[in-house]
Amino acid sequence: MNNLKSINDEIKEIVNRKQLKITPNIIAVSKTFPLDKILPIIESGHVHFGENKVQEAETKWLNFKNKNKNIKLHMLGKLQSNKAKKAIETFDYIHSLDNPKLAEKISHYEKIIGKKTNLFIQVNLADEQQKSGIILNDLDSFYTYCSKDLSLNVIGLMCLPPINSNTEKYFKMLKDISVKLNVPHLSMGMSSDYNLAVESGSTFLRLGTAIFGKRNI
């Protein structure tokens, strides 16, 4: 609770100092933490929570969300296409749309379930072989395919900057691309770099350790 308040205060200070137009949403990354650890934050009025695994999210959140309709759940981890149906049923936002097969599965199951999901395309800004995401050369065509051909609700872009890199450079790069594509949201910034992400125009911050402390696993 105290951690979240301090973070909110810091973000407000940055927004005011930089005269930014947007105050980003904070996604409390609650993966591996049980609901009893998360409840104080929920009771404070916080609504955005993030999980990395479909099965954990389904077990932990589904019944709770049915009784608490204001809670918004974000899928942050890599999503296998065979988990797309469960993901759509469980999550309000998916931040890791990273290949055509997954896009097609999401489109297929959205029609069956009758639910539209808010989607972020994961962008591999530095073309890192070990990392998921759409490379820059393919981004325009992939965005068009998802938004036009499949009628997916792509609301923004997500990135994980290379480790030990100039993080601010990559945040600004993603911001520029989002303006070009005319998508309103940016999922960027974690516990170690959220202040730079705020300054660069992020609209969703993914904060786990900064809120809950270090995980045991």
N, C-alpha and C positions, 0 to 999 in steps of 0.2 A: 504493500500500500504506500509506504513512505517513499519507496524507490520510484513508483509510478508518478506520485505527486511531484517529486524533484525533477523527473524527466519532463513532465508537462510544463513545469515552470521554466526549465531551461529552453524548451522549444518555443514557448511564448516570447522569451527574451530575444531569441534569435530572429523570430518572425518580426518583432517590433523593431529591432535594431537594423535589420536588413530591409525593412518595409516590404516584406513579402506579402503577396496577395492570398497565399494559401497556408493554412495550418494543417500539417499532415495528420492523418489518422495513425494511431498506434495499434499495431497488432501485437497483442501479448502472446508470445510463442510459448504455448503451454504443453508442448510435447514432453512426455515422460512424467509430468506432474499429475497427481490425482486431483479429482474435483475439489476435495476438501482444502487443498492448497490454493486453488484458484478462486474459491467462493468469496473470500474477502474482496478481491478485485471486482468480481461480478457485482457484489453488493454495493460497491462504491459507484456503480453506474457504468462501468466499462463494458463495451459490447463486442469489440473485435478480438478474436482469439485465433491462433494459428496452430496447426498440427502438421506433421510430416508424413504420417502414415494413415491410410484409409481405415484399416482395421482398428487401430487405437482410437481414432476419432469417432468411429461408429459406436464402439463399446462405451466410450466415455461420455459422448455428447448427445447421442440421438434422442434418448428419452428426456434429457434435460432441456434440449432445444424445443422439443414438442410442447413443453410447458412454459418455456421462456422464449417467445417468438422474436424478441428484440435482439437476441444473440446472433452475431454474424460470424460464421466459421470459415476460415481460410485454409485451403490446401497449399502448403508451401514446399513440400518435398517433391521429388520426381514421381510422376504418375505413370504407371504402366497402363497400356491401353486396355488390358483385361480387367482393370479396376475402375474403368471410366463410369460404369453404371452406378456402382456404389458411391463413387465420389460425387456424382451429380445429386444423388439422393441425400448425401450427408452435408455437402459444403455449399456455401453461398458464393464463394470466390475460389478460383483455381489460378495459382500464380505460375504454374510450370507447364504451360502449353508449349511444347518444344518439337513437335513433328507432325507431318500430315496424317499419319495413321491415327494418332491420338485425337486430332481435330475431327476426323471423320467419325470416330467412335463417339465422341462427345455430341456431335450433331445428331447422330443416329439415336442415342439414348435420350437426348433432350426431347426429341419428338415423341418417343414412346412414353416417357415420364410426364411430359407436359410442363417442363420447368426450364427456364433459361438461367444459365450460370454466368456470373461475371468473370471474364477471362483476361489473364495477362499472358502475353507472349514472352517466354524466356529468351533473352538475347545473349548470345555468346560473343561479347564485344571484342575479345582478343583472339578469337578463333582457337581456343584452347582445346586440344584433342581430348583431354580427360573430362571435359565439362559438357553438360547438356546445353542445349539452346540453339536457336537459329542464328547462323552467321550473318554478318551484315549484308553480304552480297545477295542473300536469299530472302531478306526480311520483307522487302516491298512485295514480292510475289506471294510470299506466305501469308502476309497480312491480307492481301486482296483475296486470296483463296479462302481464308477463314471467314472474313467479314462479308464478302460478296457471294461467293459460290456456296458456302455452307451456312451463311446467315448466322454466324456465331456472334455473341455479344462481347467482342474484344474491346475492353475498356482501357487497356494500358499495356505497358511494357515492364518487364522485370529483369534485373541483372544481378550477378554476383561478380564484382570486379576481381581481377587476378590478385592473388595473395602477394603481399609485399610490393604493391604497385602504387602508382599515383591515383588513388581512389577518386579524388575530386575530378580528375580528367575524365574518367569513365562515367561518373555521374553526369557530368555536363554533356558528354557525348550522347548518353541516353536521352537526356532532356531535349537536346537538339533534334534527335530522331523522332521523338514523340510529337514535337511541334510540326515537323514535316508530314508525319502520318495523320496528324490531327486526332490523336487519342488523348483523353484528358488526364489519365492517371499514370503514376510511376511508382512501382514497388521497388524501392531501393533504400538501403540503410539498415544496418544491424547494430548490435550493442556497441561495437567498437568504432563505428564511423557514422552514427546517425546524425551528429551535428553537421557534418559535411553534406549529408544527404538532404537535410532540411534546407540548407543554404542553396543547394542545387535544384530545388523544386520538387522533391519527393512528395507524394501524396499519401503513401502508405509506408510506414517504418515497421520492420520485422524485429521486435525486441524480445529476447528471451532472458539471457543472463542478467541484463541490466535491470530487469523487473523482478525475476524470481531467484536470482543468485545462481551459482554453479550447480550443474546437474551431477548426480552421483554416477551416471553412466556416460 
